[in-house]
Amino acid sequence: MLKHMIEHLDIFVCPACGGDLQIADDEIKCLKCLNCYQVEDEVPLLFWPHENGIVQKKDVTNMVKKFYEKTPFPNYEEFENVGGLIQKAQTGIFARLLNEQVPFNIRVLEVGCGTGQLSNFLGVAHRIVFGTDMCLNSLKLGQEFKKRNGLERVGFYQMNLFRPIFREESFPLVICNGVLHHTSAPFSGFQSISRLVKKGGYILIGLYNRYGRITTDIRRSIFKISSDRFKFLDSRLRDKNIGELKKLTWFMDQYKNPHESGHTIREVLGWFEQIGFDFVNGIPKLKAFETFSENERLFKSNPEGNWLDHFLVQTHLLFTGSKEGGFFLMIGRKKL
Ligand SMILES: C[S@@+](CC[C@H](N)C(=O)[O-])C[C@H]1O[C@@H](n2cnc3c(N)ncnc32)[C@H](O)[C@@H]1O
């Protein structure tokens, strides 16, 4: 038990005080503040609330945590084994490109991994993956899959992204997909996780786009006033190839989430600039009329476009992005 954590103990810190951690008899203890952390189903419970250990009732983290404990996302249904996971991931261009282009034998951190499909997928090949989320039920599903399929290089950890459990600059790649827009302070969340990236390393951020999200917002209002009739307006919910559990998970995540925010390309470029990252690539591409190719080199620098490009790209997202929930993704490289 805790083999993964023991092997990489040098990069872990106490989420409460930043002190060194020690593992003895499957209990995790901070050598500085002497806090002890339990382990459940082989998942270290290293979640620490924002305000010095006090959980506030109206705290967004607390609300969102409760929501995802009930509705783990994205959940497992159609595939039970590694073969199925690979097959599924390969159909999405992004996961396939990541798998082809992220080097082997490096440490990869996924923040807000949910049920851990991407972490497990990246760990099939030789990478040391740390899947973290604040929702224990999601992590347990990821852990179960990992265990059943012998994915020794993947470890799942309960963590609040505002209270990281890793030393600064521990990772050449940090992935945070679809998470920050469910927090009360996306920019400070970004600041928090960007500290974990090594100089010259990459961060990959996926967020709801303010404009791309408009169609989803309209559907949410229609569902609300019609007591969830007209679900067929969402193409995933009328897709016969998607199972019922997946549909429910998608419906809850998209339309019943207690907290979400929308963001723009300019805003994230501003985050990069402020924290010391260079823009590298985006999905969609930030230059109007440039397309993201099947063989895109994810980590190769691209132009960041101007306001007109961003206007056109985001307007395009408004009409095309609704299937993916109006999502955009940006990759940045930490300055040396
Ligand atoms: C929409 S899911 C995304 C899951 C996964 N990244 C994916 O793309 O399928 C959002 C996840 O963010 C996690 N999350 C939200 N706020 C968080 C926080 N403060 N710390 C850690 N995880 C958080 C939730 O528990 C949830 O599992």
PDBQT file of the ligand as one rigid body, heavy atoms in Angstrom, charges set to zero:
ROOT
HETATM    1  C1  LIG A 401     -15.846  18.525 -14.800  1.00  0.00    +0.000 C 
HETATM    2  S1  LIG A 401     -14.857  17.592 -13.746  1.00  0.00    +0.000 S 
HETATM    3  C2  LIG A 401     -13.449  17.367 -14.792  1.00  0.00    +0.000 C 
HETATM    4  C3  LIG A 401     -12.813  16.034 -14.624  1.00  0.00    +0.000 C 
HETATM    5  C4  LIG A 401     -11.666  15.722 -15.614  1.00  0.00    +0.000 C 
HETATM    6  N1  LIG A 401     -10.615  16.698 -15.546  1.00  0.00    +0.000 N 
HETATM    7  C5  LIG A 401     -12.187  15.623 -17.006  1.00  0.00    +0.000 C 
HETATM    8  O1  LIG A 401     -11.834  16.461 -17.842  1.00  0.00    +0.000 OA
HETATM    9  O2  LIG A 401     -12.943  14.694 -17.297  1.00  0.00    +0.000 OA
HETATM   10  C6  LIG A 401     -14.257  18.786 -12.590  1.00  0.00    +0.000 C 
HETATM   11  C7  LIG A 401     -13.442  18.167 -11.460  1.00  0.00    +0.000 C 
HETATM   12  O3  LIG A 401     -12.773  19.225 -10.765  1.00  0.00    +0.000 OA
HETATM   13  C8  LIG A 401     -12.692  18.854  -9.413  1.00  0.00    +0.000 C 
HETATM   14  N2  LIG A 401     -12.441  20.075  -8.609  1.00  0.00    +0.000 N 
HETATM   15  C9  LIG A 401     -13.184  21.201  -8.539  1.00  0.00    +0.000 A 
HETATM   16  N3  LIG A 401     -12.649  22.079  -7.652  1.00  0.00    +0.000 NA
HETATM   17  C10 LIG A 401     -11.515  21.495  -7.167  1.00  0.00    +0.000 A 
HETATM   18  C11 LIG A 401     -10.541  21.882  -6.186  1.00  0.00    +0.000 A 
HETATM   19  N4  LIG A 401     -10.623  23.045  -5.536  1.00  0.00    +0.000 N 
HETATM   20  N5  LIG A 401      -9.524  21.027  -5.934  1.00  0.00    +0.000 NA
HETATM   21  C12 LIG A 401      -9.432  19.825  -6.578  1.00  0.00    +0.000 A 
HETATM   22  N6  LIG A 401     -10.351  19.389  -7.476  1.00  0.00    +0.000 NA
HETATM   23  C13 LIG A 401     -11.383  20.213  -7.772  1.00  0.00    +0.000 A 
HETATM   24  C14 LIG A 401     -14.049  18.228  -9.144  1.00  0.00    +0.000 C 
HETATM   25  O4  LIG A 401     -14.046  17.415  -7.997  1.00  0.00    +0.000 OA
HETATM   26  C15 LIG A 401     -14.297  17.452 -10.425  1.00  0.00    +0.000 C 
HETATM   27  O5  LIG A 401     -13.890  16.109 -10.327  1.00  0.00    +0.000 OA
ENDROOT
TORSDOF 0
